[in-house]
């Protein structure tokens, strides 16, 4: 049924006035007329609305409106679910791409810094080596193969940027120590014939260079890690903003359709109620009723005019 306020009042309140004429010279005593008695009627509004010729049209609009609401809710849930899944996929792809780029960036920067430190060690090595041989050899900070160096870089990435934990972290540390021990054992063969003081000088220089490289690697990794987090947060904020804008346009389109249907219903409901009120006013006048109520707790003495009103309303020409 229509969601209207269940109160129907007649447009005309009927008052019957009686005139009493007097004759003669005024010796006849005037009589006081009896107090008027209020008369009321009651009617079932739902029955009256359904009797209206345009009720079927209203019912059709109401059905379409309810269907629109149901379809809107269903489509909205699907959209939210699909968007949520797509957001996760996009975030995973973006995260993977950023991690690969970060790994390459770290390797490049650390390698550049390592080359600088190696050059300093090379100069020191040559100065010492010239004291023992006519032609100086070469000395570098790193004596591992390219494959071993790549493996060490990957392990360092896991510890600094990716932040592995638990058993995996312990395993990474163990593999790193093995590579570092291997590098140390290979370096000893490069200082044959050197004095203890020269070997100590070279060792301290290498330790200092290694410490500087490690500090640089850690600080660069931390810098990259912080940037990755900021980029990730910015990406998620942008995705949410794009989704909100897209959803707003979609939602506005649906709301416009729903509002249009509501407007049609409201206009037709107003027309139906105006017709009912007009017929109620006419009937009240004809039956000398002061008011016709459509909402009441109990009918004690009012006339039930539902049938009379329904008969009039059903014959309204539209």
C-alpha positions as CSV (number, residue, x, y, z in Angstrom):
1,X,0.0,0.0,0.0
2,X,1.0,3.6,-0.4
3,X,3.0,5.0,2.4
4,X,0.8,8.0,3.0
5,X,-0.3,9.7,6.2
6,X,-3.4,7.8,7.2
7,X,-5.6,10.8,8.0
8,X,-8.5,11.8,5.7
9,X,-10.4,15.0,6.6
10,X,-13.4,16.3,4.7
11,X,-12.8,19.6,3.0
12,X,-16.2,20.9,4.2
13,X,-17.5,20.8,7.8
14,X,-21.2,21.0,7.7
15,X,-23.0,23.1,10.2
16,X,-26.8,23.2,10.1
17,X,-28.3,26.5,11.2
18,X,-31.9,26.8,12.1
19,X,-33.9,30.0,11.9
20,X,-36.8,30.5,14.1
21,X,-39.4,33.1,13.0
22,X,-41.6,34.9,15.4
23,X,-45.0,36.5,14.8
24,X,-47.4,38.9,16.5
25,X,-46.3,41.6,18.8
26,X,-43.6,39.8,20.5
27,X,-45.7,38.4,23.3
28,X,-44.7,34.8,22.4
29,X,-41.8,33.3,24.4
30,X,-38.7,32.4,22.3
31,X,-37.4,28.9,22.5
32,X,-33.7,28.0,22.7
33,X,-32.7,25.6,19.9
34,X,-31.0,22.4,20.9
35,X,-27.2,22.2,20.8
36,X,-25.9,20.8,17.6
37,X,-24.6,17.2,17.6
38,X,-21.3,16.4,15.8
39,X,-21.5,13.6,13.4
40,X,-18.4,11.7,12.2
41,X,-17.6,9.1,9.6
42,X,-14.8,6.5,9.2
43,X,-13.3,5.0,6.1
44,X,-10.5,2.4,5.3
45,X,-7.9,4.4,3.4
46,X,-6.2,1.3,1.9
47,X,-9.5,0.2,0.4
48,X,-10.1,3.6,-1.0
49,X,-6.7,3.8,-2.6
50,X,-7.0,0.4,-4.2
51,X,-10.4,1.5,-5.6
52,X,-8.9,4.4,-7.5
53,X,-8.7,3.9,-11.3
54,X,-5.0,4.7,-11.2
55,X,-4.0,2.4,-8.4
56,X,-2.8,-0.3,-10.9
57,X,-0.5,2.3,-12.5
58,X,0.8,3.2,-9.1
59,X,1.3,-0.4,-8.1
60,X,3.3,-0.9,-11.4
61,X,5.5,2.0,-10.5
62,X,6.0,0.7,-7.0
63,X,7.0,-2.7,-8.3
64,X,9.5,-1.2,-10.7
65,X,10.9,1.0,-7.9
66,X,11.4,-2.1,-5.6
67,X,13.0,-3.9,-8.5
68,X,15.4,-1.0,-9.1
69,X,16.4,-1.0,-5.4
70,X,17.1,-4.7,-5.4
71,X,19.1,-4.5,-8.6
72,X,21.1,-1.5,-7.3
73,X,22.1,-3.4,-4.2
74,X,23.0,-6.5,-6.1
75,X,25.1,-4.6,-8.7
76,X,26.7,-2.5,-6.0
77,X,27.9,-5.6,-4.0
78,X,29.3,-7.1,-7.2
79,X,31.1,-3.9,-8.1
80,X,32.7,-3.6,-4.6
81,X,33.7,-7.3,-4.7
82,X,35.3,-7.0,-8.2
83,X,37.0,-3.7,-7.3
84,X,38.4,-5.2,-4.1
85,X,39.9,-8.2,-6.0
86,X,41.3,-5.9,-8.7
87,X,42.9,-3.6,-6.2
88,X,44.7,-6.6,-4.6
89,X,45.9,-7.8,-8.0
90,X,47.2,-4.4,-9.0
91,X,48.8,-3.9,-5.6
92,X,50.6,-7.2,-5.9
93,X,51.8,-6.4,-9.4
94,X,53.0,-3.0,-8.5
95,X,54.7,-4.3,-5.4
96,X,56.6,-6.9,-7.4
97,X,57.7,-4.4,-10.0
98,X,58.9,-2.0,-7.3
99,X,60.8,-4.7,-5.5
100,X,62.6,-5.7,-8.7
101,X,63.5,-2.1,-9.4
102,X,64.6,-1.6,-5.8
103,X,66.9,-4.6,-5.9
104,X,68.5,-3.4,-9.1
105,X,68.9,0.1,-7.7
106,X,70.6,-1.2,-4.6
107,X,73.0,-3.5,-6.5
108,X,73.9,-0.6,-8.8
109,X,74.6,1.9,-6.0
110,X,76.4,-0.6,-3.8
111,X,78.6,-1.7,-6.8
112,X,79.5,1.9,-7.5
113,X,80.5,2.6,-3.9
114,X,82.4,-0.7,-3.8
115,X,84.4,0.3,-6.9
116,X,85.4,3.5,-5.2
117,X,86.6,1.7,-2.1
118,X,88.4,-0.9,-4.2
119,X,90.3,1.8,-6.0
120,X,91.7,3.0,-2.7
121,X,92.7,-0.5,-1.7
122,X,94.2,-1.0,-5.1
123,X,96.4,2.0,-4.6
124,X,97.5,0.9,-1.2
125,X,98.2,-2.6,-2.4
126,X,100.4,-1.4,-5.3
127,X,102.4,0.9,-3.0
128,X,103.2,-2.1,-0.7
129,X,103.7,-4.6,-3.5
130,X,106.3,-2.3,-5.2
131,X,108.5,-2.8,-2.2
132,X,108.7,-6.5,-2.9
133,X,108.4,-6.9,-6.7
134,X,109.3,-4.9,-9.7
135,X,105.8,-5.1,-11.1
136,X,102.9,-4.6,-8.7
137,X,99.9,-7.0,-8.9
138,X,96.3,-6.1,-8.3
139,X,94.2,-6.2,-5.1
140,X,90.5,-5.7,-4.8
141,X,88.0,-5.7,-2.0
142,X,86.1,-8.5,-3.5
143,X,87.7,-11.8,-4.5
144,X,84.4,-13.7,-5.1
145,X,83.2,-14.7,-8.6
146,X,80.5,-12.7,-10.2
147,X,78.0,-15.4,-9.4
148,X,79.0,-15.5,-5.8
149,X,78.8,-11.7,-5.6
150,X,75.3,-11.8,-7.1
151,X,74.3,-14.4,-4.5
152,X,75.7,-12.2,-1.7
153,X,73.8,-9.2,-3.0
154,X,70.5,-11.2,-3.1
155,X,71.1,-12.4,0.5
156,X,71.7,-8.9,1.6
157,X,68.5,-7.7,-0.1
158,X,66.5,-10.3,1.8
159,X,67.9,-9.1,5.1
160,X,67.7,-5.3,4.5
161,X,64.9,-4.6,2.0
162,X,62.6,-7.6,2.2
163,X,63.0,-8.1,5.9
164,X,62.9,-11.9,6.2
165,X,62.2,-13.3,9.6
166,X,62.4,-16.5,11.6
167,X,64.1,-19.6,10.2
168,X,64.5,-18.0,6.8
169,X,66.4,-15.1,8.3
170,X,68.8,-17.5,10.1
171,X,69.4,-19.4,6.9
172,X,70.2,-16.2,5.0
173,X,72.7,-15.2,7.7
174,X,74.4,-18.6,7.5
175,X,74.8,-18.4,3.8
176,X,76.2,-14.9,4.0
177,X,78.8,-16.0,6.6
178,X,79.9,-18.8,4.4
179,X,80.5,-16.4,1.4
180,X,82.3,-14.0,3.6
181,X,84.6,-16.7,5.0
182,X,85.3,-17.9,1.5
183,X,86.3,-14.3,0.4
184,X,88.7,-14.0,3.4
185,X,90.5,-17.3,2.7
186,X,91.1,-16.3,-0.9
187,X,92.5,-12.9,0.0
188,X,95.4,-14.4,2.0
189,X,97.1,-15.6,-1.2
190,X,97.5,-12.1,-2.5
191,X,100.0,-11.0,0.2
192,X,102.9,-13.4,-0.1
193,X,106.2,-12.1,1.1
194,X,104.7,-9.1,3.0
195,X,105.8,-8.1,6.5
196,X,103.6,-8.5,9.4
197,X,103.2,-4.7,9.6
198,X,102.2,-4.5,5.9
199,X,99.7,-7.3,6.2
200,X,98.2,-5.5,9.3
201,X,98.0,-2.2,7.4
202,X,96.3,-3.9,4.5
203,X,94.0,-5.8,6.8
204,X,92.9,-2.7,8.6
205,X,92.3,-0.9,5.4
206,X,90.2,-3.7,4.1
207,X,88.2,-3.9,7.3
208,X,87.6,-0.2,7.2
209,X,86.5,-0.3,3.5
210,X,84.3,-3.3,4.2
211,X,82.7,-1.5,7.2
212,X,82.1,1.6,5.1
213,X,80.6,-0.5,2.3
214,X,78.3,-2.3,4.8
215,X,77.2,0.9,6.3
216,X,76.5,2.4,2.9
217,X,74.6,-0.7,1.8
218,X,72.4,-0.7,4.9
219,X,71.7,3.0,4.8
220,X,70.9,2.8,1.1
221,X,68.7,-0.2,1.6
222,X,66.8,1.5,4.4
223,X,66.3,4.6,2.2
224,X,65.0,2.5,-0.6
225,X,62.8,0.5,1.8
226,X,61.2,3.7,3.2
227,X,60.6,5.0,-0.3
228,X,59.0,1.7,-1.3
229,X,56.6,2.0,1.6
230,X,55.7,5.6,0.7
231,X,55.2,4.7,-2.9
232,X,53.0,1.8,-1.8
233,X,50.9,4.0,0.4
234,X,50.6,6.6,-2.3
235,X,49.5,4.0,-4.9
236,X,46.9,2.6,-2.5
237,X,45.6,6.1,-1.9
238,X,45.4,6.8,-5.6
239,X,43.6,3.4,-6.2
240,X,41.1,4.2,-3.5
241,X,40.6,7.7,-4.9
242,X,40.1,6.4,-8.4
243,X,37.7,3.8,-7.2
244,X,35.7,6.4,-5.2
245,X,35.4,8.6,-8.2
246,X,34.4,5.8,-10.4
247,X,31.9,4.5,-7.9
248,X,30.5,7.9,-7.3
249,X,29.7,8.3,-11.0
250,X,28.1,4.9,-11.1
251,X,26.2,5.5,-7.9
252,X,24.9,8.9,-9.1
253,X,23.6,7.3,-12.3
254,X,21.7,4.7,-10.2
255,X,20.4,7.3,-7.8
256,X,19.1,9.4,-10.7
257,X,17.1,6.4,-11.9
258,X,15.7,5.7,-8.5
259,X,14.9,9.4,-7.8
260,X,13.0,9.6,-11.1
261,X,10.9,6.6,-10.2
262,X,10.2,8.0,-6.8
263,X,9.1,11.3,-8.3
264,X,6.6,9.5,-10.6
265,X,5.3,7.6,-7.6
266,X,4.9,10.8,-5.5
267,X,3.1,12.7,-8.3
268,X,0.7,9.8,-8.8
269,X,0.2,9.4,-5.1
270,X,-0.7,13.1,-4.7
271,X,-3.2,12.8,-7.5
272,X,-4.9,9.8,-6.0
273,X,-5.1,11.4,-2.5
274,X,-6.5,14.6,-3.9
275,X,-9.3,12.7,-5.6
276,X,-10.1,10.8,-2.4
277,X,-10.2,14.0,-0.4
278,X,-12.5,15.6,-2.9
279,X,-14.9,12.7,-2.9
280,X,-14.8,12.6,0.9
281,X,-15.7,16.3,1.1
282,X,-18.7,15.8,-1.2
283,X,-19.9,12.7,0.8
284,X,-19.5,14.5,4.1
285,X,-21.6,17.4,2.8
286,X,-24.3,15.1,1.5
287,X,-24.5,13.1,4.8
288,X,-24.0,16.1,7.1
289,X,-20.8,14.7,8.5
290,X,-18.4,17.0,10.3
291,X,-15.3,14.8,9.7
292,X,-14.4,11.6,8.1
293,X,-11.5,9.8,9.7
294,X,-9.2,7.2,8.0
295,X,-7.3,6.3,11.2
296,X,-9.0,5.4,14.5
297,X,-8.6,3.0,17.4
298,X,-12.3,2.0,17.7
299,X,-15.5,3.0,15.9
300,X,-18.1,3.6,18.6
301,X,-20.7,5.8,16.9
302,X,-19.2,7.0,13.6
303,X,-20.7,6.0,10.2
304,X,-18.6,3.6,8.2
305,X,-18.6,5.3,4.7
306,X,-15.9,3.1,3.1
307,X,-18.3,1.4,0.7
308,X,-20.0,4.7,-0.3
309,X,-16.6,6.4,-0.9
310,X,-15.1,3.4,-2.7
311,X,-18.1,3.4,-5.1
312,X,-17.6,7.0,-5.9
313,X,-13.8,6.7,-6.3
314,X,-13.9,3.7,-8.6
315,X,-16.0,5.6,-11.0
316,X,-13.7,8.6,-11.2
317,X,-13.0,9.4,-14.9
318,X,-9.3,9.7,-15.6
